[in-house]
Each structure stands twice: as C-alpha cells, then as structure tokens.
C-alpha cells in the first residue's frame, strides 16, 4: 500500500506570495492532519480534516487554511507569505480521527 | 493543555549496545495514546511504537520497547542492539484518545540519537 504523498517536495517563494501544498493520504485513510516543523518552534499542529470538514485547528493565523476533497486528498494554503513561514510542512493520515498517524515526506517551503 | 518534555537533546550509543530515551508528559486526561516517532536525516517521520494509556503492558516492537509509568507520567523508549540506521531525531508524542477531539499530536522537543560504529 502506498504511503502518504506530498507535493511539491520543495518550494521557494517570496514574501507576500501565496502557496498551496497538497497531500494524498494512504488509501482508505479518511483523516488528514497538517503540522509545521521549524528549528525554533519544533512540531506544531496546524489543522485536521475529516469528511471534508475541519475538525481541529491549531494556534495559527488565518493566513493558514486548508480543505479536504471527497477522495480524502487535502490541500493547505498559506497567503501573504512571511519569512517566518519557512518550514517543513508535514502531512499525516489516519484511518479515522484519534487513530495513529502516518506521515508523508514533507514539503520544504523557503520564503525569501 | 498537554505538554511533552524530552530532557535529553542529544545522546550517543555504540553499535549493538542498548540506549534509553526519556520522555515525560503532563495531562489531566485519563485516556490517551503515546507514541515514539523517529525522523532520520531524510526528514521522513516514521512511527516507531505506540502505547495506549489504558493498557498496563508495555508495548514492544522488535528491538524497540517502552517503559510506561502512567502515575509518574513517564514514557521512555529503549532501543536494544542499536544499529547505524537508528541514527535519527526521536520524538515523543501525545494524543487524546477520543474520536471527537481528533488527531492532534503534541510533540516533545526531540532527542538526537547518534549510533557510532
């Protein structure tokens, strides 16, 4: 069974731009969560989607948003990029909310 | 709110030896999961082992085992017969055991483990 896939793997943007990251969960998994990893803040929860609905949201500004499609694939969007948004963005999928999560390889976002 | 603390930023061990990584957590919840994830230089986060809080028996997965002390809120990871491929950052993580609360993982700061030949 294929693992979690994330595209693109690397991205370079400039301040003020917006970006969309994509995540395809493991087949049969219906819950997708997003995390931001930075050297300073560590791993922080962004949000979780299940059945096309956002169930949980972390403490991030409204510039960070996401959605989930009927096939469970998810996208996250960051608008008006800031230098501090440079990070590794990890997507994780689970069968249902509250079950163990399996992570994708991440998208490395660099904001110049 | 839950917190997870890993007090050892770095550790090293000789190949074939045993090493224990520490983790403590703070929560008022009674039902929860605890996990250890490893993140090698590739940055791929890999699930190593999980423990359900209601289970008294410590989880084991091949060379990996945990020492779960619920009253002390301690969850250490023991790696036996360490291999070079075990070199990675190890994260301890907490998750409430309720479908309604979702899948939010709270991570510790991580312990960088280096296995030396």
HADDOCK unambig.tbl for C-alpha pairs under 7 A between the chains (distance, minus, plus):
assign (segid A and resid 42 and name CA) (segid B and resid 109 and name CA) 6.27 0.50 0.50
assign (segid A and resid 43 and name CA) (segid B and resid 107 and name CA) 6.29 0.50 0.50
assign (segid A and resid 45 and name CA) (segid B and resid 104 and name CA) 6.52 0.50 0.50
assign (segid A and resid 45 and name CA) (segid B and resid 105 and name CA) 6.87 0.50 0.50
assign (segid A and resid 55 and name CA) (segid B and resid 102 and name CA) 6.68 0.50 0.50
assign (segid A and resid 56 and name CA) (segid B and resid 102 and name CA) 6.69 0.50 0.50
assign (segid A and resid 97 and name CA) (segid B and resid 99 and name CA) 5.24 0.50 0.50
assign (segid A and resid 97 and name CA) (segid B and resid 102 and name CA) 4.51 0.50 0.50
assign (segid A and resid 97 and name CA) (segid B and resid 103 and name CA) 5.05 0.50 0.50
assign (segid A and resid 98 and name CA) (segid B and resid 97 and name CA) 5.92 0.50 0.50
assign (segid A and resid 98 and name CA) (segid B and resid 98 and name CA) 5.78 0.50 0.50
assign (segid A and resid 98 and name CA) (segid B and resid 99 and name CA) 4.75 0.50 0.50
assign (segid A and resid 98 and name CA) (segid B and resid 102 and name CA) 4.91 0.50 0.50
assign (segid A and resid 98 and name CA) (segid B and resid 103 and name CA) 4.48 0.50 0.50
assign (segid A and resid 99 and name CA) (segid B and resid 103 and name CA) 6.69 0.50 0.50
assign (segid A and resid 102 and name CA) (segid B and resid 47 and name CA) 6.81 0.50 0.50
assign (segid A and resid 103 and name CA) (segid B and resid 45 and name CA) 5.73 0.50 0.50
assign (segid A and resid 103 and name CA) (segid B and resid 46 and name CA) 6.89 0.50 0.50
assign (segid A and resid 104 and name CA) (segid B and resid 44 and name CA) 6.69 0.50 0.50
assign (segid A and resid 105 and name CA) (segid B and resid 43 and name CA) 6.69 0.50 0.50
assign (segid A and resid 105 and name CA) (segid B and resid 44 and name CA) 4.73 0.50 0.50
